[in-house]
């Protein structure tokens, strides 16, 4: 179904370089779906984007124009997965030119 959303999000993030070629970052926040918030109790199967979210990543930069790393993210912001949560673990590579 087509759903109209108005999602407001507040995030706090931190990160630092722990070595010449190693960087970490983390975030935590909360999202609020103003248009669909009250419908959760009436229609539990309706998708909503209200809830906590958090995650972090570790990035290795072997060269100035290339990096790769691992990213973890979790959220209680959708009606998917187990207990209305979504958890992701991903590997990534980025090249700049």
Residue pairs with C-beta under 8 A, 6 or more apart in sequence:
3 36
3 46
3 47
4 35
5 33
5 35
5 36
5 49
6 33
6 34
6 35
7 31
7 32
7 33
7 34
7 49
8 31
8 32
8 34
9 29
9 30
9 31
9 32
9 53
10 29
10 30
11 27
11 28
11 29
11 53
12 27
12 28
12 29
13 25
13 26
13 27
13 28
14 25
14 26
14 27
15 23
15 24
15 25
15 26
16 23
16 24
17 23
18 24
21 60
21 61
21 62
22 58
22 59
22 60
22 61
23 58
23 59
23 61
24 56
24 57
24 58
24 59
25 56
25 57
25 59
26 54
26 55
26 56
26 57
27 53
27 54
27 55
27 56
28 52
28 53
28 54
29 52
29 53
29 54
30 51
30 52
30 53
31 49
31 50
31 51
31 53
31 75
31 77
32 50
33 48
33 49
33 50
36 46
36 47
36 48
36 49
36 50
37 48
37 50
39 46
39 48
40 46
40 48
40 50
44 79
45 79
46 79
47 78
47 79
47 80
48 77
48 78
48 79
49 77
49 78
50 77
51 75
51 76
51 77
51 84
52 75
52 76
52 77
53 73
53 74
53 75
53 76
53 77
54 73
54 74
54 75
55 71
55 72
55 73
55 74
55 88
56 71
56 72
57 69
57 70
57 71
57 72
58 69
58 70
59 67
59 68
59 69
60 67
60 68
60 69
61 67
64 96
65 95
65 96
65 97
66 93
66 94
66 95
66 96
67 93
67 94
68 91
68 92
68 93
68 94
69 91
69 92
70 89
70 90
70 91
70 92
71 88
71 89
71 90
71 91
71 92
72 87
72 88
72 89
73 87
73 88
74 85
74 86
74 87
74 88
75 85
75 86
76 83
76 84
76 85
77 86
78 84
78 86
80 86
81 87
